[in-house]
Amino acid sequence: MKRIICLMMAVVLTLSLAACGGGNGGNGGSGSNGNTIDATGSKWVEGLKVPELENKKVSWLLNAGYEDHEQYDLEDAPDAFYQTWKAWEATYGEKVDVQVVAWDNFTTHLTTSAASGEMPDIVYGGTTWFPSWPALGLVQPIDDYLDLSEEKWNMEIMDQLKWDGKHYVAYAQVPEYFYICYNKTKFDLVGETTPLEHWKNGTWNWTQFAETAKNMTDTKSNEYGYTGWNLSFNKCIYSLVDIGEDGALKSLVATQKIKNWFSAIYDLYHAGVARNDNDRANFLTTFPAGKDAMIHISQEEYIRMRKMLDITGGDEFGIAPSPIFDPNEETVSKMSTNIYGFSISSQSKNPEGAAALINLYYNVHNKIENSFGDLGQFGKYLTDEEKEIVREVNKTVPELNFVHGFGDAQELWNEYCNDTIFSTTKEGSVSSLLDSFDSVLNAELKEFSGTIK
């Protein structure tokens, strides 16, 4: 597999160097003349200006198509993609070419389309594909195409996704933080203090989280205090790989704070209070239906869950911050986060048009979200008390994890560490496991670095 990837990289890099002239407009782009026009076609673009473009044709690679997003578009929950595409067509007279590929096939599709010279203009960008896509030459820097001095860009996130000193991912929204969601009905039934009450009392740390999970577990009834897979390797609250200013890569998994993190997870599962069977993969179905007591959940997942509950009915649920990780003497709630921004492919035929469309999307997205208040659609499902606390914890900038983007790092973790840490019966020293894995990961990082030089 690695040999195939390396050959694909060689092809992509060769073609990318041949196709890219560097600098604004150096890729045979659309050639904006600096003038602007009014955006039309959606109430969400009222008052917005967009650039005049010679080339209005833009293609966008996603895992859901035009008709899918049209169905997602509701009066009380507008879909930002659909509203953006409507506005683009009305404004420029060109329909956005939405290309649909399965999520897990993005990288293969991009390398294949690069070899044929038919790459889409816009692709996803974020922790799942970083730094692999920039290193592979599948995407190009966005610095020359977007005005990153604009206030909307989330530079605290984008700066963590720089490669070789350049920005490759455009991101202009609140990060998709993870919180604790708890079944309030269950907590009230047994008289257990809720995570939100613990937070208000200043007692919501990892030690209390583990104790609460224990108190809410009844294995005879197949009920666990915690479920889901959002404590997985790539959801660590600390960065697992360091990218030096010179691009040097170094594993951090053997540092004490990361050993403490995974040791705490090991203890949680070996205490038998966290579900580790196949049902945990279906937590967004089983948990809303009343199974188990707590999960980690993102804003987007919580919105989906609450929309489903509006239809089906069921238990009452609440939101609280992720527990403060007291084994490392943390004093704030640190959260992992999903980052799904957008990049411009290395062989985009219209990078200026791609940048204009990305810019328009985020303006529409933020207008829609702001119409619900400062917490967007997420805030619609929160109590006033929850809103206040979420605003407080959201001030902490997350450390991004992009371990998926380094060769076979995830697969190697599964081979060396995963079964022991997330088992209820398999014993082992987490410290020793991570010391061994540190060497394996550094070797993988070295091999990854060697293939991109």
N, C-alpha and C positions, 0 to 999 in steps of 0.2 A: 504493500500500500504506500509506504513512504517513497519507494522508487517511482511509483506512478505520480505521486504528488510533486516530487522534485522535477520530473520531466515536464509536467504541466506548468510548473513555475518557470522553467527555462523558456518554454514557448511563450508564456504570458509576458515575461519580462522583455523578451526580444521584441515582441509585437508592440508592447507599450512604449518602449524606447523609440521605435520607428514611428509610432502614431503621435506621440506627444511632443509638441514643439516647445512647451514651457511658456509661462507667462499668460496674461489675460488675452484670450482670443487665439492663443497659439495652437489650439487643437481643432482648428477649422470650425469654430463656434458660430453662434447666431449673429453676432455683430450688433449689439445694442448701440444706438447712436447717442445715448445719454438723455433722450427725451422720455417723458412719461405720458401715460394715458389713464383714464378712469377705468377701474375694474367694474365689470357688470355681471349680471346673471345669478346673483345670490344676495340676499339681504345681509349676509355675513361679510360681504366685501364693500359695502357702502362706505364711501369716503376713502377707500384705498386707491393708491396710485401704483401702477405697474409699468415696467419699462417697455418702450416700443422695441419690437424685435423683428429682425429680418426673417429669421427662422422660428416659426412657432411650433414646430413638431417636436414633441418630447415623449420619450418612452419611460415607463416606470415599472420596475420589477417588484412585485408583491406576492403574498401568498393568498390573497383574496381579490377577486376581480371587480369590475365596474358594477355588475348586477348585484353582487354580494353587498357592496357598500351602499347601493341604492336601497336595498332592503333594510340595512342597518339604520338608515336615515329616518328618524322619527321627529315629529313636531316638537316633542318635549325633550328630545335627545338627538340633536342634529349630528350627522356623521361628517367629520372634518374633511375626509378624503373626498366624499361625494360632493360636498358643497364647493370644495376647491376645484374639482374637475368640471363641475357645471360652470363655474365662473370663468375658468380658463377657456372653455369652448365658446362661451358667449362673448368673451372679451377679444379673443384672438381668431375665432373661426376655425379652430383646430381641436379635435377631440384628443385628449391624452391617451396615448397607446399604453394601456395597462396590461402588462405581461404577467401571467400567473404561473408560479412554480411552487412546488411544495417547500415548506420551510427548511427541511433538512437537505434539500437539494440545491440551495442557493449557490454554494461555492462551486459545485460541479458545473452548474449551469453557466456561471460567470466565466470559468476557465474555458469551457467549451465555446461559448460565444466570443470570447477574446480571440481564440484560435481562428474563428471564422470571420472575425472583424465585424461582428454584429452585436456588440454589447448594448444593453439598455442604457439610457442616460442616467437615471436615478436608481439607486439601490439602497437598501437599508445600511445603517452603520451603527455600531455600538459594541457593547462588551462581548457579545456572542462571537463577533467576527474580527475583533481587534486583538493584536496588531496584524493578524494573518493577511487580511485583504490589502492594507497598505504595503506590507512587506512583499506580498505576491505581485504587486503592481496591478491589482484589480481595480483600485480606486485611485483618484488623484487628489492633491491638496485643494481645499476649497477657499483658501485665503485670498486668491486673486479674483474670485467670482462673487463672494458675499462680503458685505460691509460688516465685519465682526465687531466694529465699535458701536453698533446699534445695541440699545439697552436690552432688547428681547433675548439676545443670545446668552445661554447659560454657560459662561466661560469657566466657572468652577468645575463643570463637568467636561466641557470641550478641551480644556487644558490638560486633563488627565488622559485624553485620547489623542495626544499629539504623537507623531512618528517622525523622526528625523527633523524635529523642530517645526513641523507643519501640522496644521489642523486638517483632519480628514473626515470628521463627523460634524454635521450641523445639528445643533440641538437647542431648542428654544422653548422648553417647557419645564414644569416642575418634575424632578426625578420620580420614578415609580418606586417610592419607598415601600418597605415591608413593615407592617404593624402586627400586633397580636389581635386576632379576632377570637372572641370567646362566646360560648353559648350561655347567655345570661339566664335563660330559663333553667338550665341545669344547675348553674351556680346558686340561683335563688332557691331551687328545690332542696338542695342539701345544706344550705346555709353557709356556703364557702365565700370568703371575701373575694370579690372580683378583681381582675388585674387593674381595672381603672381605679378602684378604691385604693388598692395598694399603691398605685402611682401617686394619687392625691395625698396619701399618708407618708410618702417618701420611702416606701418599703418594697418597691417593685424592682428587684434586681434578679440576677440569674439564680441565686440561692433560693429566693422566694418562688421564682418561676418553677424550679424543679420540685419544691415542696408542694406547690399548688397542683402541679401535674400529678404528683403522687396521691394527693387527697382526692383528686377527681377521677382516679383510675379504679375500675372494677373489672378485672379480667374475666371473672366468671360470667359477667354480662356482656363481654366483648366490648367494653367501654374503656377508652384510654384518655389520659389527661392531655395528650398532645398527639397530633397527626399531621400528615402532609410531608412534602419533600423540600420545603423551603429552608431547611438547615443543611442542605447538600453542600458539597465541596465548593462549588462556584458561588454559593451564597454566604461565604465567610465574610464577617464584618471587617476583616483586615485584608489588605492586598497581599496576594500570595506570591507575586513576582514583582521584582523591582526593575524598572527600566531606567537605566542611568542616562544622564544628559548626552553621553556619547553613544547611546543605544545599547550599551552592554546589558545583558539580561542576567538576573540572579534570583535563585529561589529563596523565598523567605519562610518556607514551611517549617524549618527547624528552629525558628526564633521562639523564644519562650512564650510570647503572647499568643502565637498561633498554636503552640502545643497546649496551652491552657484552654484555648477555645475548643479544640477538638477533643481534649480530655473531658471537658464538661459535657459535650455531646455524647461521648462514649458512656459516661456515667449515667446520663439521662436514659439512654436506650438500654443499658445493662441493668438499670433499676426496674425495667419492665413497665415504664409509665408512658412510653411513646410507641405508637403503633409502627410496626416495621413489616407488616404483611403487604400483600398486593393492593389492599384497599387504600393504602395511604396515597397511591398514585391517583386515586379517584376522589381525592378529598373535596374538590369543588362540587361533587355530587353528593357524597355521603355526609359531609359535615353540615351543609344546609338542611339536610333531611333529618338531622338530630343525632348523628353519630359522633361521639367523642366531644371533648370539652374546649380545646384550644388549637389554633393553627396560626402560622405566620401567613399574612396575606398582603398582596399589593393593592393599591387603589383600584386599578383596573379589575382585578379579581373580585374585590369587594363590591364594586358597582354591578358586575355581572351577577354575583350571588344575590344581592338585594333585589335586582330586577326580577330574578327568578322567583324569589320569595314573595314579591308583590303579586305574582300570578298564582303560586301554589299555596301560599300561606305557610305557617310553621312556627318554630320557636323564635324567641327574641334574641338578638345578637348585639354585641357591643365591640367597640374598638379601644385599644390601649396601646401605648408605645411598646416597642420591643424592650425587654428587660435590660436594665443597665448591667453590663457585664462586670460584676464585682470581683471575679477571680483575677482580673487584670487591673483592679482598682480604678475602673472607669467611673466617671462622674456624670456622664450624659448617655442618653440612649443612642447607641450606634446602630445603624440599620444598613442592611444590604439593599441593593436597588437594581431594577432592570433599566437599562438604557437602550432605547431603540430610536436612534436618530436617522439621518439620511446622508448619503455620500453620492458623489458624482463619479461614474465609472471612468476608468483610465482611457477608454476609447470612445467616450461620449461624442456623438456627432454634433451635439448642441449643448455645450457646457453652460453657456450663458442662459439659454432657455431653461436648462435644468435648475440652475441657481434661482432664476426668477420663479419657477414653480415651487421649489422648496420654500422660498421666502413667502410666497403667497399662502402655501399650506399652513405655515406656522402663524401667519397673521390671522387666518381663518380659525385655526385650532384655538388660539388664545382668545379670540373674540367669543367663540362659543363657550369656552371654559369660564371666562370672566363673567359671562351672563348668568352663571350660577353662583357667583361670588368668588372670593379669593381662593377658595379650595376647589373650584370647579365642580364637576358632577359628583365627585367624591363627597363634597360638603353637603350635598342634598340629602345624604343618608346618615349624617352625623348629628348628634345632639349638640346643643350649644356648648356644653361642657367638653365634649369630645373635640369639637372644633378648636377650642382654646388650647387644649393640650397638643393637638396635632400641629397647630401653628408653632408652638414652642419647640417641639422636637424636630420639626422640619428645618430649623435653622442650622442643624448640624450637617455639614457637608460630608457625604459618604465617601469612603475609600472604594474606588471601583476595582472589581475583579474581572479580569479578561483572560483567565487561564484557559478558556476554550480556544483562544486564538493562537496557542503555541503547540503546533504539531499534535502529538498524541498524548498531551498532558492529562486530559480528562480520562482517557482509556487506561493510562498507567496508574492513575489514582484508584480507579475501580479495581485494577488488578492487585495493587499492593496494600491498599488501606481501607477501602470502602466497606468490605464485608465485615471486617473486625470492628470498626468504629460504630457502624449502624446495626450491629447484631445485638441480640439479647442474650446470647449464650457464648459466642466465640470470644475467648479471653486473649489479651495481649497488652503489651506496654505501648501506649500511644506515643510516648516520647521516643522509644526505640523505632517504632514504625515510621515516624516522621523523619528521624535521623536517616534511616535507610532510603526513604522516599526522596529526601532532599538530594541525595547523590543521583538518583534516577532522574529527577526533574531537572537538575542542573545539566546532566548529560543530554536530555531532550532539548533544553534551551540552547545548548552549544550546537547541537545538530541543526536546530531551527535557524540559528544565526548564520551557520555556515552555508545554508542553502540560499540565503538572500544576499550574500555578498558577491 
